[in-house]
Amino acid sequence: MIGLLLLLLLAAILAPLVLRTPEQVRLALDMSIPEAPRISEPEIAPVVSEEEQAATDRQIDEEQQQVAAAEPEPRAAPPVVEEEPSADEEPSEAPQPAAQDAPQPGFTVQVASFSDVANAQALVARLREAGYSAYHREVRQDGNTWQRVFVGPEIKRERAEALRQRLADDKAFALEGLVRSFVP
């Protein structure tokens, strides 16, 4: 009895497929893809609130003023030989270029960030001993205080990228740094 019912059920399912003409099968299988639904673009809310942006801008301005007020460290430079003017020549008053007055943007490599000042100072000392121009800055972010260690600055981004790669390749440090903007 059950076998007979299964055979009848199978015949009911397969009979329409077998008894159709090829044209009916083609028509049944001809499917069209409906148009894509219209999706409106969602509004993207800013990740950082205006208050946080304003606070960060104030912090950047304060740090730029601190850097401008600090004296840069002396770098090893080739000695400059100055000739004294002879008594016959009158000293000419050459105008100083205005570019010296305006801060020049540059690039620096951030190599580490510590919560402890002593760790940052130790890394800066090791980097300076190895011949790198290193310094650290205190940064307040999200209620935390960080000591960020930088190497540089360089005027051209390409030189900062080369410095970042040199620090990554240096086996004594192997620091994967980030090239960041620097304005004194």
C-alpha positions in Angstrom: 0.0 0.0 0.0 2.7 2.5 1.0 4.7 1.6 -2.1 1.7 2.2 -4.3 1.2 5.6 -2.7 4.8 6.6 -3.2 4.6 5.5 -6.9 1.5 7.6 -7.4 3.1 10.6 -5.7 6.3 10.3 -7.8 4.1 10.0 -11.0 2.2 13.1 -10.0 5.5 15.1 -9.6 7.2 13.8 -12.7 4.3 13.6 -15.1 4.0 17.4 -15.7 7.8 17.5 -16.4 7.7 14.6 -18.9 4.5 15.6 -20.6 5.5 19.2 -21.4 6.6 20.3 -24.8 10.1 21.7 -25.2 8.6 25.1 -25.8 6.7 24.9 -22.5 9.9 23.9 -20.6 11.8 26.8 -22.2 9.1 29.2 -21.3 8.9 27.9 -17.7 12.7 28.1 -17.3 13.0 31.6 -18.9 13.5 33.7 -15.8 14.2 37.4 -15.7 16.1 39.2 -13.0 14.1 41.9 -11.3 15.4 45.4 -11.0 17.6 46.1 -8.0 15.7 47.7 -5.1 16.2 51.4 -4.6 18.3 51.9 -1.5 18.7 55.3 0.0 22.2 56.3 1.3 22.2 56.5 5.1 23.4 59.7 6.7 26.9 59.2 8.1 27.3 60.8 11.5 30.7 62.3 12.3 32.9 60.0 14.3 34.4 62.8 16.4 32.0 65.3 18.0 32.6 69.0 17.4 33.6 69.5 21.1 36.3 66.8 20.7 37.5 68.4 17.5 37.7 71.8 19.1 39.6 70.4 22.1 42.0 68.6 19.8 42.6 71.8 17.7 43.3 73.7 20.9 45.8 71.0 22.0 47.5 71.1 18.7 47.8 74.9 18.9 49.3 74.7 22.4 51.8 72.0 21.3 52.8 74.1 18.3 53.4 77.1 20.6 55.5 74.9 23.0 57.6 73.7 20.1 58.0 77.2 18.7 59.1 78.4 22.1 61.6 75.5 22.7 65.0 75.9 21.2 65.9 73.2 18.7 68.7 70.8 19.6 72.0 71.6 17.9 72.7 69.3 15.0 76.2 68.3 13.9 76.8 70.5 10.8 79.9 71.1 8.8 81.8 74.1 10.0 81.0 77.3 8.2 83.9 79.5 7.3 83.0 83.1 7.3 85.1 85.6 5.6 85.6 88.9 7.2 84.9 91.8 4.9 88.0 93.8 4.0 88.3 97.4 5.1 87.7 98.5 1.4 84.4 96.8 1.1 81.3 98.2 2.7 79.0 95.7 4.4 75.9 95.2 2.3 72.7 94.9 4.1 71.1 91.9 2.4 67.4 91.5 3.3 66.7 88.4 5.3 64.4 86.0 3.6 60.8 86.0 4.9 60.7 82.2 4.9 62.8 82.2 8.1 60.0 84.0 9.9 57.2 81.6 8.9 57.1 78.1 10.3 57.9 75.5 7.7 55.7 72.4 7.7 57.5 69.1 7.8 57.2 65.4 8.6 58.2 63.4 11.5 58.2 59.6 12.4 56.2 58.5 15.4 57.9 55.4 16.6 56.3 54.6 20.0 53.7 55.7 22.5 54.1 55.1 26.3 52.0 55.9 29.3 55.2 56.2 31.4 57.5 59.1 30.9 60.6 57.1 32.0 60.0 54.6 29.2 59.7 57.4 26.6 62.9 59.1 27.9 64.8 55.8 27.8 63.8 55.2 24.2 64.7 58.7 23.3 68.1 58.3 24.9 68.8 55.0 23.1 67.7 56.6 19.7 70.0 59.6 20.3 72.9 57.3 21.2 72.4 55.6 17.9 72.6 58.9 16.0 68.9 59.6 15.5 67.3 63.0 16.2 64.7 61.8 18.7 62.3 63.6 21.1 59.1 62.9 22.9 55.8 64.9 23.6 53.1 64.5 26.1 49.7 64.1 24.5 46.3 63.9 26.2 43.7 61.8 24.4 40.4 60.4 25.6 41.3 61.2 29.2 44.7 59.4 29.0 48.1 61.0 29.0 50.6 59.5 26.5 54.3 60.0 25.9 54.8 59.8 22.1 58.3 59.3 20.8 59.3 60.9 17.5 62.3 60.8 15.2 62.9 63.7 12.9 61.7 66.1 11.6 62.3 66.1 7.9 61.2 68.7 5.4 60.3 66.3 2.7 57.9 63.4 3.1 60.1 61.1 1.0 63.0 61.6 3.5 60.6 60.9 6.4 59.5 57.7 4.7 63.1 56.7 4.2 63.8 57.4 7.9 60.8 55.3 8.9 62.1 52.4 6.7 65.6 52.8 8.2 64.2 52.6 11.7 62.2 49.4 10.7 65.4 47.9 9.2 67.6 48.8 12.1 68.0 45.5 14.1 68.8 47.4 17.3 65.3 49.0 17.2 63.0 47.4 14.6 60.5 50.1 15.1 57.5 50.2 12.7 56.8 54.0 12.7 54.2 56.3 11.3 55.0 59.3 9.2 53.0 62.2 10.6 52.8 65.9 9.8 55.1 68.2 11.9 54.8 72.0 12.2 57.2 73.6 14.6 
